[in-house]
Amino acid sequence: MSSENDHCECSVIHEDVVLEVKSKFPPERPIYCVSELFKILGDETRTRIICALGFSEMCVCDIAALLKMTSSAISHQLRILRESHIIKSRRVGKVVYYSLADEHIEKLFNIAFEHIMEEL
């Protein structure tokens, strides 16, 4: 159901605005990559994993215990996050520790949580 504010009641094109935005618009490839990033982040389990790794570096067993899931299920999600360069890993002996890939992921999540908390 749409409200009255969802669309214009006229068909005026503001060419100056369109041209200005068009001159600043990014190429297709970065837009596609951002879209893919949000698809990956759109999974609740992966969001919970990223949230946990925002607090501390953790191994698969620790994450599984925290989220009350199997190590296999967590490993599957970690593989997706690692292949997407959202998290990184390091091995110490037989244990692999996971952490956020960089400060951009942490900032992205902090901003998202700030936005949500404003609404709640």
Backbone as JSON, one array per atom type, in Angstrom:
{
  "sequence": "MSSENDHCECSVIHEDVVLEVKSKFPPERPIYCVSELFKILGDETRTRIICALGFSEMCVCDIAALLKMTSSAISHQLRILRESHIIKSRRVGKVVYYSLADEHIEKLFNIAFEHIMEEL",
  "N": [[0.84, -1.17, 0.0], [0.69, 2.14, -0.95], [1.58, 5.44, 0.09], [0.48, 8.88, -0.11], [2.8, 10.37, -0.28], [4.66, 8.9, -1.63], [5.1, 9.2, -4.34], [5.49, 11.53, -7.09], [3.15, 13.98, -8.22], [3.35, 15.0, -10.67], [5.18, 15.25, -13.79], [7.74, 16.38, -14.01], [11.06, 16.72, -14.96], [14.02, 17.35, -13.37], [16.51, 18.48, -14.81], [19.02, 19.63, -14.21], [19.63, 18.59, -11.69], [19.64, 15.85, -12.27], [21.78, 15.71, -14.11], [23.92, 16.58, -12.5], [24.01, 14.57, -10.51], [24.46, 12.36, -12.15], [27.03, 12.92, -13.07], [28.51, 12.38, -10.82], [28.0, 9.81, -10.2], [28.9, 6.47, -9.4], [30.8, 3.93, -11.24], [29.43, 0.87, -12.75], [30.6, -1.54, -11.7], [31.62, -1.07, -8.97], [29.13, -0.5, -7.77], [27.78, -2.92, -8.08], [29.44, -4.55, -6.49], [29.09, -3.43, -3.92], [26.39, -3.98, -3.59], [26.5, -6.8, -3.52], [28.02, -7.1, -1.17], [26.2, -6.18, 0.77], [24.25, -8.15, 0.45], [25.58, -10.39, 1.46], [25.98, -9.56, 4.08], [23.4, -9.54, 4.87], [22.45, -11.79, 6.13], [21.28, -13.24, 9.09], [22.77, -14.96, 10.83], [25.41, -14.54, 9.94], [25.57, -11.84, 10.55], [25.43, -11.94, 13.34], [27.82, -13.3, 13.86], [29.72, -11.45, 12.91], [29.17, -9.37, 14.64], [30.0, -10.53, 17.08], [32.74, -10.88, 16.52], [33.46, -8.27, 16.42], [33.86, -7.62, 19.02], [35.84, -9.34, 19.95], [38.61, -11.33, 18.87], [38.05, -14.62, 17.76], [37.79, -18.24, 17.89], [36.45, -20.96, 15.87], [35.11, -22.82, 17.56], [34.57, -21.27, 19.84], [32.85, -19.31, 18.8], [30.73, -20.93, 17.93], [29.86, -21.94, 20.4], [29.04, -19.57, 21.65], [26.94, -18.7, 19.94], [25.31, -20.86, 20.05], [25.34, -22.94, 18.1], [26.32, -25.43, 15.66], [29.75, -26.32, 15.11], [30.29, -26.89, 12.47], [28.26, -25.52, 11.06], [28.95, -22.89, 11.71], [31.52, -22.77, 10.61], [30.92, -22.93, 7.89], [29.64, -20.44, 7.46], [31.71, -18.73, 8.18], [33.53, -19.25, 6.15], [32.24, -18.09, 3.94], [32.24, -15.4, 4.76], [35.0, -14.93, 4.95], [35.88, -15.38, 2.3], [34.69, -13.21, 1.17], [36.16, -11.16, 2.08], [35.51, -9.97, 4.49], [36.1, -10.89, 6.96], [39.14, -12.03, 8.56], [41.69, -14.53, 9.05], [43.88, -16.25, 11.35], [46.35, -18.61, 12.13], [47.24, -20.42, 15.02], [49.16, -22.79, 16.04], [47.1, -25.53, 16.25], [44.79, -24.14, 16.25], [42.53, -21.88, 14.7], [42.06, -18.51, 14.51], [39.61, -15.98, 14.18], [38.91, -12.71, 12.96], [37.66, -9.34, 12.41], [38.1, -8.06, 9.12], [39.0, -5.44, 8.64], [38.94, -1.96, 9.76], [36.85, -0.8, 8.4], [34.67, -2.56, 8.19], [33.96, -2.77, 10.87], [33.22, -0.08, 11.36], [31.07, 0.15, 9.57], [29.21, -1.62, 10.71], [28.9, -0.42, 13.25], [27.72, 2.01, 12.57], [25.34, 1.06, 11.41], [24.14, -0.17, 13.66], [23.85, 2.09, 15.32], [21.97, 3.52, 13.82], [19.75, 1.75, 13.92], [19.29, 1.68, 16.7], [18.46, 4.28, 17.16], [15.9, 4.21, 16.13], [14.67, 2.42, 17.81]],
  "CA": [[0.0, 0.0, 0.0], [1.52, 3.34, -1.03], [1.0, 6.66, 0.64], [0.51, 10.01, -1.03], [4.15, 10.92, -0.36], [5.55, 7.96, -2.31], [5.34, 9.55, -5.74], [5.13, 12.89, -7.53], [1.89, 14.11, -8.95], [3.68, 15.64, -11.93], [6.25, 14.53, -14.49], [8.81, 17.32, -14.29], [12.41, 16.21, -14.76], [14.94, 18.41, -12.98], [17.7, 18.08, -15.55], [20.24, 20.07, -13.52], [19.89, 17.62, -10.63], [19.98, 14.58, -12.92], [23.13, 15.83, -14.68], [24.87, 16.65, -11.4], [24.14, 13.24, -9.91], [25.06, 11.5, -13.16], [28.48, 13.2, -13.12], [29.12, 11.85, -9.59], [27.56, 8.42, -10.04], [30.01, 5.51, -9.58], [30.65, 2.93, -12.3], [28.61, -0.3, -12.43], [31.31, -2.57, -10.92], [31.54, -0.81, -7.52], [27.74, -0.62, -7.33], [27.53, -4.36, -7.99], [30.2, -5.07, -5.33], [28.41, -2.97, -2.7], [25.17, -4.77, -3.51], [26.9, -8.14, -3.08], [28.42, -7.0, 0.23], [24.99, -6.12, 1.6], [23.6, -9.47, 0.41], [26.31, -11.25, 2.39], [25.72, -9.07, 5.44], [21.97, -9.65, 5.11], [22.14, -13.04, 6.8], [21.32, -13.01, 10.54], [23.88, -15.68, 11.45], [26.65, -13.83, 9.63], [25.54, -10.6, 11.33], [25.78, -12.29, 14.72], [29.26, -13.62, 13.87], [30.45, -10.18, 12.77], [28.98, -8.65, 15.91], [30.88, -11.17, 18.06], [34.13, -10.59, 16.18], [33.69, -6.86, 16.72], [34.27, -7.54, 20.42], [37.05, -10.11, 20.21], [39.03, -12.4, 17.98], [37.5, -15.87, 18.29], [37.92, -19.44, 17.06], [35.16, -21.55, 15.48], [34.46, -23.43, 18.73], [34.06, -20.19, 20.7], [31.69, -18.71, 18.12], [29.67, -21.93, 17.98], [29.34, -21.96, 21.77], [28.34, -18.3, 21.88], [25.71, -18.62, 19.15], [24.58, -22.11, 20.24], [25.25, -23.58, 16.8], [27.38, -26.41, 15.46], [31.0, -25.82, 14.52], [30.15, -27.04, 11.03], [27.43, -24.41, 10.57], [29.74, -21.67, 11.86], [32.6, -22.84, 9.62], [30.34, -22.6, 6.59], [29.42, -18.99, 7.42], [33.03, -18.09, 8.22], [34.11, -19.37, 4.8], [31.6, -17.06, 3.11], [32.73, -14.1, 5.22], [36.43, -14.83, 4.61], [35.98, -15.23, 0.84], [34.19, -11.87, 0.84], [37.11, -10.22, 2.69], [34.86, -9.3, 5.62], [36.88, -11.33, 8.11], [40.44, -12.63, 8.26], [42.01, -15.59, 10.0], [45.29, -16.53, 11.62], [46.51, -19.91, 12.77], [48.19, -20.57, 16.12], [49.15, -24.24, 16.25], [45.94, -26.19, 15.65], [43.63, -23.26, 16.4], [42.41, -20.77, 13.76], [41.33, -17.39, 15.1], [38.98, -15.09, 13.2], [38.68, -11.32, 13.36], [37.18, -8.51, 11.31], [39.16, -7.82, 8.15], [39.55, -4.1, 8.82], [38.1, -1.03, 10.5], [35.67, -0.43, 7.61], [33.57, -3.45, 8.57], [33.54, -2.34, 12.2], [32.51, 1.19, 11.21], [29.8, -0.13, 8.89], [28.31, -2.2, 11.7], [28.61, 0.57, 14.28], [26.76, 2.96, 12.0], [24.06, 0.35, 11.28], [23.54, -0.31, 14.98], [23.41, 3.43, 15.76], [20.75, 3.82, 13.09], [18.68, 0.93, 14.46], [19.02, 2.08, 18.07], [17.68, 5.53, 17.1], [14.53, 3.85, 15.84], [14.11, 1.67, 18.94]],
  "C": [[0.89, 1.24, 0.0], [0.8, 4.52, -0.42], [1.11, 7.77, -0.4], [1.91, 10.56, -1.24], [5.12, 10.03, -1.13], [5.86, 8.33, -3.75], [4.9, 10.98, -6.04], [3.78, 12.85, -8.23], [2.1, 14.85, -10.26], [4.81, 14.87, -12.59], [7.37, 15.47, -14.91], [10.15, 16.65, -14.01], [13.32, 17.4, -14.48], [16.3, 18.08, -13.57], [19.0, 18.49, -14.87], [20.63, 19.08, -12.42], [20.33, 16.29, -11.24], [21.41, 14.62, -13.46], [24.2, 15.87, -13.59], [25.1, 15.28, -10.78], [24.81, 12.28, -10.89], [26.57, 11.69, -13.23], [29.22, 12.63, -11.91], [28.86, 10.36, -9.39], [28.73, 7.47, -10.28], [29.74, 4.56, -10.75], [29.86, 1.71, -11.81], [29.31, -1.29, -11.5], [31.27, -2.28, -9.42], [30.11, -0.91, -6.98], [27.38, -2.09, -7.14], [28.21, -4.92, -6.73], [29.56, -4.66, -4.01], [27.11, -3.76, -2.5], [25.45, -6.18, -3.01], [27.3, -8.15, -1.61], [27.19, -6.99, 1.13], [24.2, -7.43, 1.56], [24.26, -10.4, 1.42], [26.02, -10.84, 3.83], [24.26, -9.22, 5.83], [21.53, -10.93, 5.79], [22.3, -12.86, 8.31], [22.48, -13.73, 11.23], [25.19, -14.97, 11.18], [26.71, -12.5, 10.38], [25.93, -10.87, 12.77], [27.27, -12.61, 14.84], [30.08, -12.33, 13.8], [30.34, -9.36, 14.05], [29.93, -9.21, 16.98], [32.34, -10.82, 17.79], [34.47, -9.11, 16.34], [34.16, -6.65, 18.15], [35.59, -8.23, 20.68], [37.34, -11.06, 19.06], [38.56, -13.71, 18.6], [37.78, -17.03, 17.34], [36.51, -20.0, 16.77], [34.41, -22.1, 16.69], [33.85, -22.38, 19.65], [32.81, -19.56, 20.09], [30.5, -19.66, 18.18], [29.03, -21.98, 19.36], [28.52, -20.7, 22.06], [26.98, -18.28, 21.19], [24.84, -19.88, 19.26], [24.27, -22.78, 18.89], [26.37, -24.6, 16.68], [28.61, -25.73, 14.85], [30.94, -25.87, 13.0], [29.36, -25.87, 10.42], [28.2, -23.09, 10.64], [30.86, -21.65, 10.82], [32.11, -22.47, 8.24], [30.17, -21.09, 6.44], [30.76, -18.24, 7.42], [33.71, -18.15, 6.86], [33.55, -18.29, 3.88], [32.14, -15.68, 3.48], [34.2, -13.89, 4.84], [36.62, -14.63, 3.11], [35.52, -13.86, 0.37], [35.07, -10.77, 1.44], [36.48, -9.38, 3.8], [35.57, -9.67, 6.92], [38.22, -11.87, 7.62], [40.71, -13.69, 9.32], [43.52, -15.67, 10.21], [45.34, -17.82, 12.41], [47.57, -19.82, 13.87], [48.15, -22.05, 16.5], [47.99, -24.86, 15.52], [44.7, -25.31, 15.65], [43.68, -22.14, 15.37], [41.53, -19.71, 14.42], [40.82, -16.47, 13.99], [38.79, -13.72, 13.81], [38.15, -10.55, 12.16], [38.35, -8.14, 10.41], [39.81, -6.45, 8.33], [38.54, -3.19, 9.53], [36.86, -0.61, 9.72], [34.46, -1.28, 7.99], [33.04, -3.05, 9.95], [32.74, -1.04, 12.14], [31.13, 1.0, 10.59], [28.78, -0.68, 9.89], [27.94, -1.21, 12.8], [27.58, 1.58, 13.8], [25.38, 2.31, 11.87], [23.37, 0.21, 12.63], [23.09, 1.03, 15.55], [22.08, 3.79, 15.11], [19.55, 3.05, 13.68], [18.3, 1.36, 15.87], [18.25, 3.39, 18.14], [16.2, 5.23, 16.93], [13.86, 3.13, 17.01], [14.01, 2.61, 20.11]]
}
